[in-house]
Amino acid sequence: MPSRSDLAMGGGRRGRGPKGRGPRRGELAGFLTLGLFLALIALLLIPPQAPRPPPAASSATTARMRAAIVDQLGALFPNPAFLSEAKALLRRAGFEVDVYGPGEVTMSLYASLPARGYRLIVYRVHSGVGEWPGGRIVGLFTTEAYSPLAYPREQLAKLIGPAQAFEGGDVVFAIAPGFIRDRSIMDYGGAVIILMGCFGLYGEELPRAFIDRGASAVIGWTGLVDIDHTDEATLLLLRGLLGGMSIEEAVGEAARAVGPGSNGHSALGYYPPGRGALRIRAGR
């Protein structure tokens, strides 16, 4: 972990992983830190909102089905073939699809996505584990350049912090689970969330934040994963989900087809465990 950090988060291709391990080429690992200057603006701290109860497990249905793909990884690791096939799968299943390119992946986007009526959101973004007071958490990267003077309330409340996809890379903002709970402008309305980056299901803090704000289920990896690996797995997952499989069935099929993540210990799974029977029923 770099000496400059109070908080380090994995999420880039060549950064150090947990316990100082250097991930292989293609792994999502990185670093996120919080500056000590935040103590100077302690009066700006905003108490977090109480979490919302999760929705009951049921089919995600609506008359007008919409899906989003958030492609923060496209800044350094574009995959037009993945985007093209993912959009085609969703459209054939009756979804309207919005793709948010790297330049659009800001904190404002993370906050506003729940208000846009999506039933399925695919986050193709860097993510990783970092040290935090009270434990280790997972953060999701933006492409918004970091400034110690920007968003002082959110920085002080430890909802966000600076992040690097790899050593020497650009420093950007990343959001913590608390940002999802406190800064989402609406609940997610039963949306299914797919986290393609590393550590999406590392512990419960991150997926629970989505569930507390109204998501039906969160699908992701428990540890490190190569970019090509997660791209392949996500397309298989979408085929299963959009073909009528339950979350448990689709996750199982994709996991068996591609195997574990890059370190051999990262599993594809879903949260919470009781939502495995959920199915996405598309149609107009």
N, C-alpha and C positions, 0 to 999 in steps of 0.2 A: 504494500500500500504506500502511496506517496506520502512523504513526511508533511506535506502542506495541508493534509486533510484531517478534519474531524469526522468526516463521513465519506466513505468510498463506495462507489457503485459500479458493478460490472455492466457492460453494455457495448463494447466495441470489438473490433477484429483483432487487435494486437495488444490490448491492455492486459494487465495482470488479473488473474482470477482470484478466488478466495485463497487465503493463506499464502499469498505471494506467488502462486502458480501462474506461469505464463501460458495462456491458452494458445492452441494451435491456430494456424491461419484459418480465417473464416469464422472463428468464434465471436460471439457478441459479448464483449467485456469492456469495462471502463471504470471511470472514477467520478464520484460526485462529492463535493465538499461544501462546507458552510464556513464562512469567514467569521473571525472573532469580533469583527466590527459590529455585529448584530446586537451585542450587549449594550451598545450606546443608544439604541433606539427601543429599549425595552418597554417604554410606555405605549408603543403601538400594537402590542400583542392583542390579538383577537381570540377570545375563547372559542373552541370548536363547537359546532352544532352537535346536537344529539343525533346518533345514527338512526336511520329509518329502518323499520322492520323489513326483511326480505319478502318478496311476493310468494304466493303459494305456487308449487310446481304445477305447471299446466302447459298446454301447447301455446307457442308464441304465434298469434294470428292477428291479422288486421286486414281491412279491405284494401289498403294501399301499402304494399310491402316495400320498404326501402332499406338499403344496406350501404355501408360506408367502408372504404379501405383507406386507412391512414398510413401513408408510406414515408415515414421519416427516414427509413433505411435507404430510400432512393437517392439521398444526397451523396452517399459514398458507394453504395452497393446497389445500383439500379438493376431491376429484373423486369424488363418490359414483357417478356413472355409470361411471367407469373401474373402480372396485372391483367394482361389480355385474357388469359384463361380463366382467372378468377371472376372477372367481369362477365365473361361469356356464360360461365356456370350459373352465376346469380341471375342474369337476365333470362336465361332459358327457364329458370325456376319461377319467373314472374316478378323478380325484384327490379326496382329502379336503383341504380348504383351511382354513388358519388365517390370519386377518388380524390383524396387530398394529398397533393405532392409535397415534397420536402419543404418548400418555401411557405407552406400554409400550416405547418405543424408547430403551432405556438401554444402558449398556455391558454390564450383566449379560445383556441379551437378545443382543447381538452375540456374547458369549462362549458362551452356551448353545445357540444355534440349531443348531450341528452335531450336538448330542446328541439332537435331536428327530426324526430320521429323515426329513428332507425330501429329496426328489429334485429339487425345483426351488424356488429362493428368488428372489423378485422384491424388490429393494430400491428402493422409491420414496422416496429420501432425498436430501437435499442432499449434494453432494460438491464438492471443488475442490482446486486445486493450491496448494502452499505451500512456502516455502523451508525447508530442513532441513539440518543439517550433513551435508555429503557430496552434496547435490543437492536436487532438487525432488521432492516426493512428493504423493500424493493421500490425503485423509482423508474419512471418512464421518461425517456428523453424527448426533448423538443429539438428544433433546429434554430431556436431563438438565441442569439448571442447573449452570453451572460454579462451582467453588469452588477457590481456590488451595490449600486445606488437604485437599481430598479426594483419595483415590487417590495418595498421595505416591510410592509405588514406581513406579506406571505413568507418572506425570508425569515423574519423574526419568529413567526409562528411555526417555522420549520415545516412548511407545506411545500417548499421548493428549495433548490440549491443549484450550484454550478456543477457541471458534469463534463467529462471527456470520454469520447468513444474509445480512445487509445492514447497512450502517452505521446505528447507533442501535437495532438489533434486540437481542433477548435474547442473552446470552452462554451458550453451552451447551458441553458436552464433545463432542469429535469423536475418532474413533479413527484411528490411523495403520496402515499395513500390518503393522507389527511387532506390534500388538495382535492381529491375526488369527492371526499365527504363534504368539505366545507365550501368549495368554490364551484361545484357543478350547479348550473343555474336552474336545473330541473332534475327530477328523477329519470332513470333510464327506461321506465315504462315496460319492463319485461324483456329488454334486449338481451341477446346472447352475445357475449364478449369473447373474442379470440385474441389472446396475447401471443404473438409469434416470437418475441424475444426471449432471452435467457431469464430464468428464475421467476417467471410469471406466477407459478404456484409454489414458490419458495416460502413456506409458512402460509398463514392465513391473512395477514394484514392487507395485502394488495387486493386479492380477490374478494375479501370480505367488504372492502370499501365499495367495490362495484355493487355487490349484493345489497349492502346497506342503502345504496342510492337507487335501488329498484331494478337492477339487472336480474335476469332469471338464472343465468349460469355463466361461469367463466372457464374457458379452456386455455391451457398453457402448459409450459414445461417446468419441471421442478429444479432444473439446473442449467448448465451451459448447453448451447446448441449451435451448430454451424448454420450459416445463413442458407446455403443450398439445401441443407437438411430440413430446416423449418419451412422453406418455400415448398418443397415437395410434400411434406406432411400436411401442410395447410390445404393444398389443392385436393389431396385425398380426403381430408376431413370435410371440405366443402362438398365434394361429390357425395359423400355418405349422408351428411346432414340434409342436403337439398334433394337427395334421392329418397327421403322418407325414413332414414335410420334415426333411432334415438341418439342422444348425445353419447350414452354409454357405448352403443354399437359403433357409431362413427369414430369415436376416439379409439376404441379397441382395434378397429380395422386399420386405421392409419398407423397406430403404434406398431402393430404387427408387421405392416408392410415396410416401414422405414427403419424400425428398430429404435433403440435409445439414442439420446443426444450424444454430442461429441466426446464426452468423457466416459461414456458407457454407463453412467449412473443417472442420467437425466431422463425422466419419464414424461411422456405426454399424458395429461390427465384433465380432470374437470373438478370444479368446486361450485357449490357444496356437494358432498357425496350423494345426498338425497335427490339431486336433480337429474340423475342419469336417464330417467324415462322421458324427459322432455324431448319433444320433436318440434322442428320448425316447419310449419305448414304454410307454404307460399301460395300465391294466387292473387288475382285481382278482384 
